[in-house]
């Protein structure tokens, strides 16, 4: 369960490396694993690397275990069933401590009771109202950032190419006396991420969760969001609200085609003609969150996906129905689009969205890119997607 908590922190943007994970587990083992305050303090000391991580840590801890100890006036004796908590029970007879000795009577032993790890793999469509409320708290802590790219701008650095202008200025300032060479290096920035979220009738059970995922991505920066159904609607501005519920209300008022049909081919063409060709899709990571059901011409969708593939750095398709047993991309729209997709993923659960964030971030080395394994023929791509 603690490893699942660290995964949630990584999804929220905290740089919790494997070394920090091991340090966290060792710290919890040295303290009292069954006491929430000790788990909170151990994680804050070992998993946070800067001031920016503290706020994310607070949000993820509150969503995963309940309110942090600093916000609790007194320990709660009973928590609601939907609240994540740590339960302490007395050690049974014959139980040994990690050091090998017998525990004292009544000594607390860890008994982590939480549905968060189970919830990570649950299908969004099968969740009840309390589970959806818990899911919304976890989705609010997400952070979606694109792969780092080297920009044309440079900044002073200790290592790198010689900066002739700064070096000459330093020599002039010293009156021609020898001086240390000044160097600069290119700045790395995350690539733009573009999300196309399907809000048609067939995607109704997943639309709310996916839009909340998009809201967290917009809050992280450099992300554009469009809804697709029978119309193409840009909702980046509506999703920029800080509060998720206010953002969802604004999106509901701005999108006129909720639970309608799907015209993916025409809408991808409209996106490319109006925004993508002008620069929004150039060098970006484009993610389509859809089940691939197409009411229009599948050949048109295939043509526009090929256009998108030539413009974007990476095209990712997340299909919630891919996780169902025996699924095969036999729908005409999905089969036509798949040859132009670099990564075909699931999108039905929190764990699937975590892997999607890892692919967009470039941390999942098992997914092909546009170079090397990313370019395959259409038939091979379909077979590879079926095997995945």
N, C-alpha and C positions, 0 to 999 in steps of 0.2 A: 504493500500500500504506500509506503514511503517513496518507493521508486515511481509509482504513479503520480505522487505529488510533485516530484521533481520534473516529470514529463509535462505536467500542467504548467509548471514554472517556465520551462523551455518554450512551450507554446505561447506563453504570455510575453516572451522576449527577454527573459532573464538568461544570461549566459552561464547556466549551471553545467559546467563541464563534468566529465567522469571523475576527475580528481576531487572536485567539490562534492560530488555525490558520495564518494567513499568517505570523505571527511565528515559529511553530514551523518552518515550511518554510524560512523565510529563515535561521533559526539552523542547521538541519541542513545547508543548502547552504553556509553559511560554515564549517562544521566538516567532518567526514569522514562522509558519509552511509553508507558501508559499515562503519563501526565502531559496534558496539552501544553502547559506553559513551558515545559522542558523541550518539547518538540519544536515549539515556536522559537525559543531562544537559540536552539542548536541550528535550526535552519537559517535564521536571520544572521547568525555569526559566520556560517560556512558557505551559504549559497548566494549571498548578495555581494556583488563586487563594487557597487557604487551607490550614490544617492538615487539614481534613476531606478535601481532595482528594488529599493525599499517600498515604493508605492505599489509596484507590481506584486511584490511579495505579500503585502498586506491584503490586496484584493484576492489573490489566489488562495492564500491561507484562509480568509474568511469564507470563500466559496467552497473550499475543500474540507475544512474542519469546523467551520463556524467562526464566530467573532474571535479576534485575537485577544490574548490575555490583557493587553493594555486597555481594551475597551470594555472589559467585564468587571463590574463592581464586586461580584461575589460568584463563586462557582455555581453552576446550575445543577440542580439535582436530577432534573428530568428534562430532556431536550425533545423537541418535536420529532416525529419519525423521519421527516425530510432533512433535518439538520445533520450535517456531518460532524461526528464527534469521536473522541477517544474514550473508551470505556475501560475502567480499571476493575479487575476482579481479584479476589484472593487466590493465592497460588494453591493448587490442589496438593494433596499429600503426595510426597515422592517427587515433586518437581524440583529440579536443580537450577541454580542460577547460572548465567553465562560463565562464571569463573569455576563452576564445578561443585560449589558448596550447596548445602541445603539452605533454602530461604527461611527467613524468620517468619513466625506465625503472623498472618495478616499482611505480609509484604506485598506491595503491588507488583503485578506482572503485566506486561503489555497485552492488551486484547483490543486490537484496532477494529472498531466496528464502523464501517462506512460503506455506502453504496456508490461512491464516486468511481471506483475502479470498475465495478459492474456497469455503471451508467456509461462509461466511455465506449463500450462496445454494443450498447443497445441501439436499435433502429429508432430514428426520430419518430417514425410513424406509429410505433408501438408504445410510446411513453404516455403516462397519465399526467394529470394537471400538476401534482406536486413534483414529479420528475422533470417536467418541462420547466418549472420554476427554478429547480436546481441546475438544470442545463443552461438556462439563461445566465445564471451567475458565472458559470464556467466559461461560457462563450464571451462574456464581457471582458475576460482577462486575456483573450487571444491577442496575438500580435502577428501580422503578416507583412513580411518584408521580402523584396525581391533579391535576387543574387547580386552580389557586389560587382560593379563594373568600373574600369579605369576611365575617368573622365579626362578631357583635354586640359583641364586646369591643373596647375601645379602649386605646391606649397613648400615652404622651407623644411628640410629634413636633414638628419645627420648622415644618411646614406642615400645614394642616388647619383644622378647626373650632375655635373658642375653647372651652377647657375652663373652664366657669364656676367649678367648685369649686376647682381649683388656682389660678385667677386671684384669687379672693376671698381664699384663704388667703395668697397672696403679698402682697396689699394689706394684710391684717391684720398680717402679720409686719412690714411696713414702716411701720405706724402710719397708714395711709391715704394715704401718699405714692404718686405715680404709679409704676407698675411695668409691666414688659413683659407683654403678654398671653400666657398659657399656652395651648398648643394640643394637640390630640390627634387621632389618626387611627385608623381601624379596622384591626385585625390581619388579615392574609391567611394563611389556612391551606389546606393541600391537601385536596381532597375525599377522602372514603373511597372505596376501590376494593374491589369484591367480585368474586372470580374463581370461576366455576363450571366445573370441569374435568371433562370427560367421560372416564371410565376404562372404558368398555365395550370389548367385543372388537374392534369396528371401529376404535377409537382406540388399540389396543395399541402400534403402532409409534411413536406420538407421546406417549404418556402420561408416560414418564419425563422427556423433555425439557420438557414443559409443566409438570410438577410441580416440576422444578428451577427453572424460570422463576418459578413461584409462590413457591417458597422464597425466592428473591432478593427478590421483591416484599414478602413478609412481613417480611424483615429490614430493608427500607427503612422500614416503619412504615405504619399506618393502612390495612392491607389484610386482608381476610377471605377465606378460601379454603374452598370446598366441593367435594367430589367427587360426581359424579352418574353413575348407571348404573341399577341397579335400586333403589338406596337413595340417600338424601341423607346425607352424612357431613361434619361440620364438622372440618377438619383444620388449622385455624389454629394451634392449640397444638402439634401435632406438627411443623409446619413452622417453629416458632420456634427450633428447635435451631440452634446456630451452624454446626455441621458439616453440609454437605449430605447426606453419606452416612447419618449418624445420623438426619437428618430423613426421608429416604426409607425407612429401616427402620421408623421409627415410623409413618409413613403406611401402609406395607404391612401393619402389624399392626392398624391402626385401621380400614382399609377392607375390608369383607367381600365386596364385589361386584366384584372385579377381573375384567375380561374377561367380563362378563355381558352382559345385554341393556341396552336404553335405554328409560327411561320419562320422557322429558323433561317432558311436560305435567304429570304427577302430581308430579314432583319440584320443578318451578318453583312449582307451587301450594303444596307443602309449605314451600318456602323462604319464600314470601310470607306464608303464614299464621303461621309460627312465628317468623320473624326479620324479613323484609322489611317487613311492614306495621307492625311495632312501631318501626321507625326505622332498621334497618340499610341498607335500600335507599333511604330518603328522601334525595334530593339527592346520592346516590352515583353512581359510575360503575360499572356492572355489565358485566362481560366474560364471555361464554360461549365456552369453548374446546371446540368440538364439531363433528362432521361433520354433525349435523342428522338422523341416522337415528333414526326414532321408531317404537317398537313399539306404542305406545298410540294414542289418538285424536288426530289432528292438529288437530282443531278445539279440543280442550282446550288444547293447546299455544298455539294462536293467542290464545285468550281470556286465558291467564295471561301471555303476552307483552304483551298490551295493558295488563293491570294493572301489570306491571313497568314499562312505558313511561311510565305516568302518575306513578309514584312516583320513578323514578330521574332523575337529571340527564341521563344519557346511557347508552344501551344499545349495547354493541359486541359483535359476533359474529365470532370468528376461526375459520375453517374450513380445516383443512389440505388438504382436497381441492379447494379453490377454485383452487389453482395448477395443477391438471392441465389439459392442453390440451382444449378443447372442453367444459369444465365448465359446467353450468347448474344452478341450484337447483331441480331437478325433484323431489327427494325430498319426500314429503308434509309431513314435519315442518319441513324447511327452508323450503319455500314458505309454510307457514302462519305461521312466525315472522318471516319477512323484512320484512313491512310494519311491524312494530314495532321494527325495528332501525335505529339511527341511523348506524352504520358497519359495513359488511360487508367484512372483511379476510381475507387469507390467514394461515395459522398453521403453515406447514410447514417453515420455515427460520429461521435466526438473523436474517437481514435482515427477514423478515416480523415477527418478534417486536420488532425494533427499531422498525419502523413502528407496530406496535401500541402500544408504549410512548410513541411520539411523539403518537399520537392520544389516549391517556389523559392525557398531560401537557398536551394542548391546543396542541401545537406544529405539528400538521399541519393547515394551514388548508384543505386540499383536501377534507376530510371534513365532511359535513353535521352539524349539531347539531340539537337539539330546537327551536331557533328558526330561522326562515328556511328554508334549503334542507333542513334536517333533517326537516321534515314534508312527506312526499309520500304520494301514494296508494299502495295496495298494488301495483297493476300497474306504476306508474312506478318504484317502488322495486325491483321484480324486474328490470325492464329496465335500470335503472341499475346494479344489481349484476352483470348479465350483461355490460354493457359494461366495467365495471371489471375 
